């Protein structure tokens, strides 16, 4: 199960609030504390293809301007 560390850049104002609400409804995400327009998150996926699919979906959410991948762990759980 790949786990990715992400930094998301949210829009200012209502668009950013809408983006945050959409992110909060994604069960594969664990969100950190928002700092201005920046939001750290961990993304847990079934496999690499699912991880890519989720990343692509995050980039299309209104209010999400950019998704930086800062860490990926591909190790299997023991």
Backbone as a printed PyTorch tensor [residue, N CA C, xyz], in Angstrom:
tensor([[[  0.8500,  -1.1690,   0.0000],
         [  0.0000,   0.0000,   0.0000],
         [  0.8980,   1.2350,   0.0000]],

        [[  0.9000,   2.0000,  -1.0870],
         [  1.6850,   3.2300,  -1.1100],
         [  1.0680,   4.2910,  -0.2040]],

        [[  1.9440,   4.9630,   0.5260],
         [  1.5300,   6.0990,   1.3500],
         [  2.3460,   7.2970,   0.8820]],

        [[  1.6420,   8.3810,   0.5500],
         [  2.3090,   9.5820,   0.0360],
         [  2.1160,  10.7430,   0.9950]],

        [[  3.1770,  11.5090,   1.1930],
         [  3.0900,  12.7620,   1.9250],
         [  2.8860,  13.8770,   0.9190]],

        [[  1.8500,  14.6770,   1.1330],
         [  1.4940,  15.7400,   0.2000],
         [  1.4720,  17.0930,   0.8880]],

        [[  1.7300,  18.1280,   0.1220],
         [  1.4770,  19.5050,   0.5340],
         [  0.5500,  20.0810,  -0.5300]],

        [[ -0.6430,  20.4730,  -0.1100],
         [ -1.6290,  21.0220,  -1.0300],
         [ -1.6820,  22.5350,  -0.8770]],

        [[ -1.7640,  23.2160,  -1.9950],
         [ -1.9440,  24.6680,  -1.9800],
         [ -3.4120,  24.9410,  -2.2820]],

        [[ -4.0820,  25.5880,  -1.3180],
         [ -5.4950,  25.9140,  -1.4700],
         [ -5.6610,  27.3670,  -1.8840]],

        [[ -6.7310,  27.6230,  -2.5980],
         [ -7.0710,  28.9990,  -2.9780],
         [ -7.4420,  29.8010,  -1.7430]],

        [[ -7.3960,  31.1050,  -1.8840],
         [ -7.8330,  31.9990,  -0.8140],
         [ -9.3570,  32.0830,  -0.8030]],

        [[ -9.9420,  32.4480,   0.3090],
         [-11.3730,  32.7400,   0.4050],
         [-12.2700,  31.5330,   0.2890]],

        [[-13.4800,  31.7550,  -0.2260],
         [-14.4870,  30.6950,  -0.2990],
         [-14.0610,  29.4940,  -1.1390]],

        [[-13.3020,  29.7220,  -2.1840],
         [-12.8560,  28.6050,  -3.0240],
         [-11.9650,  27.6570,  -2.2280]],

        [[-11.0720,  28.2240,  -1.4090],
         [-10.2100,  27.3970,  -0.5680],
         [-10.9950,  26.6330,   0.4820]],

        [[-12.0190,  27.2790,   1.0350],
         [-12.8780,  26.6100,   2.0180],
         [-13.6280,  25.4510,   1.3710]],

        [[-14.0880,  25.6420,   0.1440],
         [-14.7760,  24.5710,  -0.5820],
         [-13.8120,  23.4200,  -0.8880]],

        [[-12.5920,  23.7670,  -1.2590],
         [-11.5790,  22.7430,  -1.5130],
         [-11.2780,  21.9450,  -0.2600]],

        [[-11.1540,  22.6360,   0.8730],
         [-10.8990,  21.9590,   2.1380],
         [-12.0390,  21.0140,   2.4870]],

        [[-13.2750,  21.4390,   2.2900],
         [-14.4320,  20.5840,   2.5690],
         [-14.4010,  19.3330,   1.6960]],

        [[-14.0350,  19.4890,   0.4300],
         [-13.9510,  18.3390,  -0.4730],
         [-12.8460,  17.3870,  -0.0250]],

        [[-11.7190,  17.9260,   0.4020],
         [-10.6160,  17.0940,   0.8610],
         [-10.9870,  16.3310,   2.1330]],

        [[-11.7350,  16.9770,   3.0100],
         [-12.1410,  16.3360,   4.2560],
         [-13.0670,  15.1500,   4.0100]],

        [[-13.7310,  15.1160,   2.8690],
         [-14.6380,  14.0100,   2.5670],
         [-13.9420,  12.8420,   1.8690]],

        [[-12.6500,  12.9400,   1.6400],
         [-11.8840,  11.8880,   0.9650],
         [-11.3200,  10.9270,   2.0170]],

        [[-11.8350,   9.6930,   2.1020],
         [-11.4110,   8.7700,   3.1590],
         [ -9.9510,   8.3310,   3.0580]],

        [[ -9.3470,   8.4540,   1.8980],
         [ -7.9440,   8.0460,   1.7350],
         [ -6.9590,   9.0880,   2.2590]],

        [[ -7.4500,  10.2710,   2.6090],
         [ -6.5890,  11.3600,   3.0810],
         [ -6.6410,  11.5180,   4.5960]],

        [[ -5.4860,  11.7700,   5.1690],
         [ -5.3840,  12.2210,   6.5510],
         [ -4.8070,  13.6230,   6.4780]],

        [[ -5.5710,  14.6070,   6.9180],
         [ -5.1690,  16.0030,   6.7850],
         [ -4.4690,  16.5020,   8.0310]],

        [[ -3.4600,  17.3350,   7.8090],
         [ -2.7800,  18.0040,   8.8960],
         [ -3.4260,  19.3550,   9.1580]],

        [[ -2.7200,  20.1810,   9.8880],
         [ -3.2270,  21.5120,  10.2330],
         [ -2.9030,  22.4980,   9.1130]],

        [[ -3.9120,  23.2060,   8.6610],
         [ -3.7430,  24.1900,   7.5960],
         [ -2.9340,  25.3720,   8.1050]],

        [[ -2.0040,  25.8400,   7.2710],
         [ -1.1920,  27.0170,   7.5790],
         [ -1.3080,  27.9700,   6.3960]],

        [[ -2.2390,  28.9200,   6.5010],
         [ -2.4920,  29.8340,   5.3870],
         [ -3.0770,  29.0660,   4.2180]],

        [[ -2.3980,  29.1070,   3.0860],
         [ -2.8820,  28.3950,   1.9040],
         [ -2.3350,  26.9660,   1.8160]],

        [[ -1.4770,  26.5840,   2.7550],
         [ -0.8180,  25.2780,   2.7050],
         [ -1.5120,  24.2710,   3.6100]],

        [[ -1.6550,  23.0400,   3.1110],
         [ -2.2900,  21.9760,   3.8760],
         [ -1.4960,  20.6840,   3.6910]],

        [[ -0.8660,  20.1910,   4.7790],
         [ -0.1840,  18.9040,   4.6730],
         [ -1.1960,  17.7650,   4.7390]],

        [[ -0.8850,  16.6630,   4.0590],
         [ -1.7880,  15.5180,   4.0590],
         [ -1.0050,  14.2430,   3.7910]],

        [[ -1.5610,  13.1230,   4.2740],
         [ -1.0450,  11.7940,   3.9490],
         [ -2.1120,  11.0890,   3.1210]],

        [[ -1.6860,  10.4640,   2.0490],
         [ -2.5930,   9.7670,   1.1370],
         [ -2.2690,   8.2790,   1.1680]],

        [[ -3.2250,   7.4560,   1.5420],
         [ -3.0620,   5.9990,   1.5720],
         [ -3.8730,   5.3960,   0.4390]],

        [[ -3.2130,   4.6030,  -0.4060],
         [ -3.8790,   4.0250,  -1.5720],
         [ -3.7090,   2.5040,  -1.5850]],

        [[ -4.5470,   1.8270,  -2.3740],
         [ -4.4790,   0.3620,  -2.5000],
         [ -3.2000,  -0.0710,  -3.2110]],

        [[ -2.8570,   0.6630,  -4.2710],
         [ -1.7060,   0.3180,  -5.0960],
         [ -1.2440,   1.5760,  -5.8270]],

        [[ -0.2170,   1.4420,  -6.6390],
         [  0.3590,   2.6000,  -7.3310],
         [ -0.6540,   3.2380,  -8.2750]],

        [[ -1.4040,   2.4350,  -9.0100],
         [ -2.3930,   2.9890,  -9.9450],
         [ -3.4620,   3.7800,  -9.1960]],

        [[ -3.9210,   3.2670,  -8.0650],
         [ -4.9210,   3.9690,  -7.2520],
         [ -4.3390,   5.2720,  -6.7160]],

        [[ -3.0840,   5.2500,  -6.3000],
         [ -2.4290,   6.4510,  -5.7990],
         [ -2.3990,   7.5320,  -6.8750]],

        [[ -2.0550,   7.1450,  -8.0920],
         [ -2.0030,   8.1020,  -9.2010],
         [ -3.4010,   8.6530,  -9.5150]],

        [[ -4.3880,   7.7630,  -9.4920],
         [ -5.7780,   8.1720,  -9.7420],
         [ -6.2470,   9.1900,  -8.6980]],

        [[ -5.9360,   8.9270,  -7.4320],
         [ -6.3300,   9.8570,  -6.3710],
         [ -5.6160,  11.1970,  -6.5170]],

        [[ -4.3140,  11.1450,  -6.8220],
         [ -3.5500,  12.3790,  -7.0110],
         [ -4.1610,  13.2090,  -8.1330]],

        [[ -4.4680,  12.5570,  -9.2480],
         [ -5.0630,  13.2750, -10.3820],
         [ -6.4090,  13.8810, -10.0040]],

        [[ -7.2050,  13.1530,  -9.2180],
         [ -8.5060,  13.6710,  -8.7980],
         [ -8.3370,  14.8830,  -7.8720]],

        [[ -7.3510,  14.8300,  -6.9800],
         [ -7.1150,  15.9590,  -6.0700],
         [ -6.7830,  17.2260,  -6.8500]],

        [[ -6.0270,  17.0940,  -7.9200],
         [ -5.6180,  18.2760,  -8.6890],
         [ -6.7780,  18.9240,  -9.4270]],

        [[ -7.8970,  18.2140,  -9.5740],
         [ -9.0440,  18.7740, -10.2800],
         [-10.0920,  19.3770,  -9.3550]],

        [[ -9.9020,  19.2470,  -8.0460],
         [-10.8900,  19.7860,  -7.1130],
         [-10.8870,  21.3140,  -7.1300]],

        [[-12.0480,  21.9320,  -7.1900],
         [-12.1050,  23.3970,  -7.0930],
         [-11.5050,  23.8410,  -5.7600]],

        [[-10.6910,  24.8670,  -5.8090],
         [-10.0630,  25.3830,  -4.5970],
         [ -8.7170,  24.7730,  -4.2860]],

        [[ -8.3460,  23.7020,  -4.9930],
         [ -7.0180,  23.0960,  -4.8410],
         [ -6.1830,  23.5630,  -6.0240]],

        [[ -5.2030,  24.4110,  -5.7390],
         [ -4.3930,  24.9860,  -6.8140],
         [ -3.2440,  24.0850,  -7.2520]],

        [[ -2.6610,  23.3560,  -6.2880],
         [ -1.4920,  22.5360,  -6.6130],
         [ -1.3370,  21.4520,  -5.5710]],

        [[ -0.8240,  20.2930,  -5.9970],
         [ -0.5430,  19.1840,  -5.0840],
         [  0.9170,  18.7980,  -5.2510]],

        [[  1.7200,  19.0370,  -4.2230],
         [  3.1300,  18.6390,  -4.2250],
         [  3.2620,  17.2990,  -3.5250]],

        [[  3.9380,  16.3570,  -4.1430],
         [  4.2530,  15.0860,  -3.5120],
         [  5.6500,  15.2350,  -2.8990]],

        [[  5.7420,  15.0930,  -1.5810],
         [  7.0200,  15.2960,  -0.9100],
         [  7.6170,  14.0010,  -0.3770]],

        [[  6.8210,  12.9170,  -0.3900],
         [  7.3070,  11.6380,   0.1260],
         [  6.4080,  10.5290,  -0.3800]],

        [[  7.0020,   9.3910,  -0.7500],
         [  6.2290,   8.2050,  -1.1140],
         [  6.9060,   6.9870,  -0.5040]],

        [[  6.1150,   6.1440,   0.1610],
         [  6.6020,   4.8990,   0.7330],
         [  5.8750,   3.7520,   0.0410]],

        [[  6.6260,   2.8550,  -0.6040],
         [  6.0510,   1.7200,  -1.3210],
         [  6.1730,   0.4090,  -0.5480]],

        [[  6.7300,   0.4480,   0.6520],
         [  6.9510,  -0.7870,   1.4050],
         [  5.6300,  -1.4390,   1.7820]],

        [[  5.6370,  -2.7600,   1.7360],
         [  4.4740,  -3.5250,   2.1630],
         [  4.4310,  -3.5720,   3.6890]],

        [[  3.1890,  -3.5550,   4.2170],
         [  3.0270,  -3.6800,   5.6590],
         [  3.3930,  -5.1010,   6.0560]],

        [[  4.0160,  -5.2430,   7.2260],
         [  4.3880,  -6.5970,   7.6830],
         [  3.4430,  -7.1150,   8.7310]]])
